[in-house]
Amino acid sequence: MSVSMKDIVELNAKHVHIKNKDEVINKINLLITGGKDSLQVVSDYDMTLTKQHENGKQHVTSFGMIHKCRSMSKEYYQKEQKLYREYRPIEIDPYMPNEEKVKHMEHWWRKSEDLLKGISLPVEEFDEVAKIYNPALRDGTADMISDLYKENVPVLVFSAGLGDSVVAVLKHNQVLHPNVKVISNYLDRDENNKILGYRGNMITVLNKNEQVLKGTEYYDLVQNRGNVILMGDHVGDAGMAEGVPHRNTVLKIGFLYDSVDVCLPEYLDAFDIVLIDDQTMDVPRALIKLIVN
């Protein structure tokens, strides 16, 4: 038995934008037919699993958490903020072609890595910061991940942020279940906790793809799970499932908050469903419920 758009109350809210409703409902029905054993969930972390804002105030990001660690100096913070002011406008520029933007993002990440090298930073400090600042997960995120764990559905948190922070926050919120894998930029340290740089391939907002996924534990885990619910807050996130082996149906959900009038057309081209200033997981949870039941 197939469902129609009107059967899914959450998709009929005013803040939900869909460019091609026929295509979206077809994808949803294919996901339902495939069931939970064919499903995986791929999600960005910053401002996707976490809220884009709470009463207009933004929470600390995964990279922002490092500024709160006891071992980080004021000098480091000032230099990092200078990089942020230089490159953040480029990252969110809706008019710059991605090919050009990628080069700038790689420069940003490399310069950020250079600033970290040589600093002594125990990983335990991220746990401390997570407890103090606790970036808020979207309403319903913890329940969604727990429900997916109960149904044995793999979850990939694919983040261009700082993996040490992501893991600390997920642990603090008790959602780092065995079905959850985090692929991100992790700090590489020596025996004295001095930072050597990032471990492995550098992940930016615009290279979350097959090159990064291949060879990981997650890639091997989802060989027979070709149906994907993908979630992100940046148009670059829309390509996260391109590295999924044997993918069949991919339903892409985008969260949009800033510069809605300018960015909405681009988001509608990149994502199947675009949610405007929705700080909940109501839509993904409604779809997951249909699939697993």
C-alpha positions in Angstrom: 0.0 0.0 0.0 1.5 3.3 -1.1 1.2 6.7 0.7 0.4 10.1 -0.7 1.7 13.5 0.2 -1.5 14.3 2.1 -1.0 11.2 4.3 2.2 12.7 5.7 1.0 15.6 7.9 4.6 16.8 8.5 5.2 17.4 4.8 2.2 19.8 4.5 3.4 22.4 6.9 4.1 25.9 5.6 7.8 25.8 6.3 8.3 22.6 4.1 9.3 23.3 0.5 9.4 20.7 -2.2 10.2 21.4 -5.8 8.9 18.1 -7.3 6.2 16.5 -5.1 5.6 13.5 -7.4 9.3 12.6 -7.4 9.5 13.0 -3.6 6.5 10.8 -2.9 7.8 8.2 -5.3 11.1 8.1 -3.4 9.3 7.8 -0.1 7.3 4.9 -1.3 10.4 3.2 -2.6 12.0 3.6 0.8 8.9 2.2 2.5 9.0 -0.8 0.1 12.7 -1.4 0.8 12.1 -1.4 4.5 14.5 -0.9 7.4 16.9 -3.6 6.3 17.7 -1.6 3.1 18.0 1.7 4.9 20.8 3.9 6.2 20.8 7.5 7.5 23.6 9.9 6.5 23.7 13.2 8.3 25.9 16.3 8.6 26.6 17.3 12.2 27.0 21.1 12.7 23.6 22.8 12.3 22.0 19.6 11.1 22.0 17.3 14.1 22.5 20.4 16.2 20.2 23.4 16.1 21.0 26.2 13.7 19.9 28.6 16.4 17.9 28.7 19.6 15.8 31.8 20.0 18.1 33.5 17.5 21.3 32.6 19.3 23.7 30.1 17.6 25.3 27.3 19.6 29.0 26.6 19.6 30.1 24.5 16.6 32.4 21.5 16.6 35.4 23.7 15.6 34.2 26.4 18.0 34.4 23.9 20.9 38.2 23.8 20.6 38.3 27.5 21.5 36.7 26.6 24.9 39.3 24.0 25.8 41.5 25.0 28.8 44.8 24.4 26.8 44.0 26.8 24.0 45.6 30.3 24.2 44.1 33.7 23.5 46.6 34.1 20.7 45.3 30.9 19.0 41.7 32.1 19.3 42.6 35.5 17.7 44.4 33.9 14.8 41.6 31.4 14.2 39.0 34.1 14.3 40.9 36.0 11.7 40.7 33.0 9.4 37.0 32.7 10.1 36.3 36.2 9.1 38.2 35.7 5.9 36.8 32.4 4.8 33.3 32.1 6.3 31.8 34.6 3.9 33.2 32.6 1.0 31.8 29.3 2.4 28.2 30.8 2.5 28.5 32.8 -0.7 25.5 31.7 -2.8 27.0 33.2 -6.0 30.5 31.6 -6.0 30.8 28.4 -8.2 31.7 25.3 -6.1 34.8 24.7 -8.2 36.2 28.0 -7.0 34.9 27.7 -3.5 36.6 24.3 -3.0 40.0 25.8 -3.3 39.3 28.4 -0.7 37.8 25.8 1.7 41.0 23.7 1.4 43.1 26.7 2.1 41.1 27.5 5.2 41.3 24.0 6.5 45.0 23.7 5.9 45.7 27.1 7.6 43.5 26.0 10.5 45.5 22.8 10.8 48.8 24.7 10.8 47.6 26.8 13.7 46.9 23.7 15.8 50.2 22.0 15.2 52.4 21.8 18.3 49.7 22.6 20.8 49.3 20.1 23.7 45.6 19.2 24.0 44.3 16.1 25.8 41.2 14.6 24.2 39.5 14.7 27.7 39.1 18.4 27.4 36.5 18.0 24.7 34.4 15.9 27.1 34.6 18.8 29.6 33.5 21.4 27.1 30.6 19.2 25.9 29.3 19.0 29.5 29.7 22.8 30.0 28.4 24.1 26.7 26.4 21.2 25.4 25.5 22.3 21.8 21.8 21.6 21.6 20.7 18.8 19.3 17.6 19.4 17.3 14.4 18.5 19.1 13.8 14.8 18.5 17.4 14.0 17.4 18.2 11.8 20.4 14.9 9.9 20.1 15.5 9.5 16.3 19.0 8.0 16.8 17.8 5.7 19.6 14.9 4.5 17.5 17.3 3.8 14.6 19.5 1.9 17.0 16.6 -0.3 18.1 15.8 -1.1 14.5 19.5 -1.8 13.6 19.6 1.0 11.0 23.2 2.4 10.5 23.7 6.1 11.0 26.7 7.9 9.4 27.5 11.3 10.9 29.6 12.8 8.1 31.1 16.0 9.3 33.6 18.6 7.9 33.9 19.8 11.5 36.1 18.5 14.3 35.5 14.8 15.0 36.8 15.0 18.6 34.1 17.5 19.4 31.4 15.6 17.5 32.1 12.4 19.4 32.2 14.2 22.8 28.8 15.8 22.2 27.2 12.6 21.0 28.6 10.7 24.0 27.4 13.5 26.4 23.9 13.1 24.9 24.1 9.3 25.1 23.4 8.8 21.4 26.8 7.4 20.3 25.3 3.9 19.9 27.1 1.1 18.1 25.1 1.8 14.9 26.5 5.4 14.8 29.7 6.0 12.9 31.4 9.4 12.8 33.6 10.3 9.8 35.2 13.7 10.4 38.5 15.6 10.9 40.2 14.1 13.9 43.3 15.5 15.6 46.4 13.4 15.4 48.5 13.6 18.6 51.9 12.3 19.7 52.5 10.5 23.0 52.6 13.9 24.8 49.2 15.0 23.4 50.8 17.5 21.1 48.8 18.0 17.9 50.5 16.8 14.8 47.7 17.9 12.5 44.6 16.1 11.2 44.4 12.4 10.9 43.9 11.0 7.4 42.1 12.8 4.5 40.9 16.3 5.2 37.2 16.7 4.9 35.6 20.0 3.9 32.0 20.9 3.3 32.5 20.3 -0.5 34.4 17.0 -0.6 32.1 14.7 1.4 32.1 12.0 -1.2 33.2 8.5 -2.3 36.9 9.3 -2.0 36.4 10.0 1.8 34.1 7.0 2.4 36.0 4.2 0.7 38.1 2.1 2.9 36.2 3.0 6.1 34.4 0.7 8.5 31.1 2.3 7.5 31.6 1.7 3.8 31.9 -2.1 4.5 28.9 -2.0 6.9 26.4 -0.7 4.4 27.2 -2.8 1.3 23.6 -4.1 1.2 21.8 -0.9 2.3 21.2 1.1 -0.9 18.4 3.3 0.4 19.4 6.5 2.1 17.8 9.4 4.0 20.4 12.2 3.8 20.3 15.4 5.9 22.4 18.5 5.7 22.4 22.3 6.0 24.8 23.1 3.2 24.3 22.4 -0.5 27.6 20.6 -0.4 26.0 18.1 2.0 23.7 17.0 -0.8 26.5 14.9 -2.3 27.3 12.9 0.9 25.6 9.8 -0.4 27.7 9.7 -3.6 30.2 7.4 -1.9 27.5 4.9 -0.7 28.0 1.5 -2.4 25.1 0.1 -4.5 22.9 3.1 -3.7 19.3 2.9 -4.9 16.9 5.6 -3.6 18.4 8.7 -1.9 16.0 11.1 -0.2 17.7 14.4 0.6 16.5 16.7 3.3 18.0 20.2 3.6 17.8 22.6 6.6 17.9 26.3 5.7 18.0 29.2 8.0 20.2 32.0 6.8 19.5 34.1 3.6 16.4 32.2 2.8 15.2 34.3 -0.1 18.6 34.1 -1.9 19.4 30.5 -1.0 16.1 28.7 -1.4 16.2 28.1 -5.2 19.7 26.5 -4.9 18.6 24.4 -2.0 15.5 23.2 -3.9 17.8 22.1 -6.7 20.1 20.2 -4.3 17.6 18.7 -1.9 14.3 16.9 -2.3 12.8 18.5 0.8 13.9 21.9 2.2 12.9 22.9 5.8 12.9 26.6 6.6 13.9 27.4 10.2 12.9 24.0 11.5 14.9 23.2 14.6 13.3 19.8 15.0 13.6 16.3 13.5 9.9 16.0 13.0 10.0 15.4 9.3 12.8 12.9 9.2 11.2 11.0 12.2 7.9 10.8 10.4 9.5 9.3 7.3 11.6 6.9 9.3 8.5 5.7 11.2 6.8 4.9 7.9 9.8 2.9 6.7 10.6 0.9 9.8 6.9 0.1 10.4 
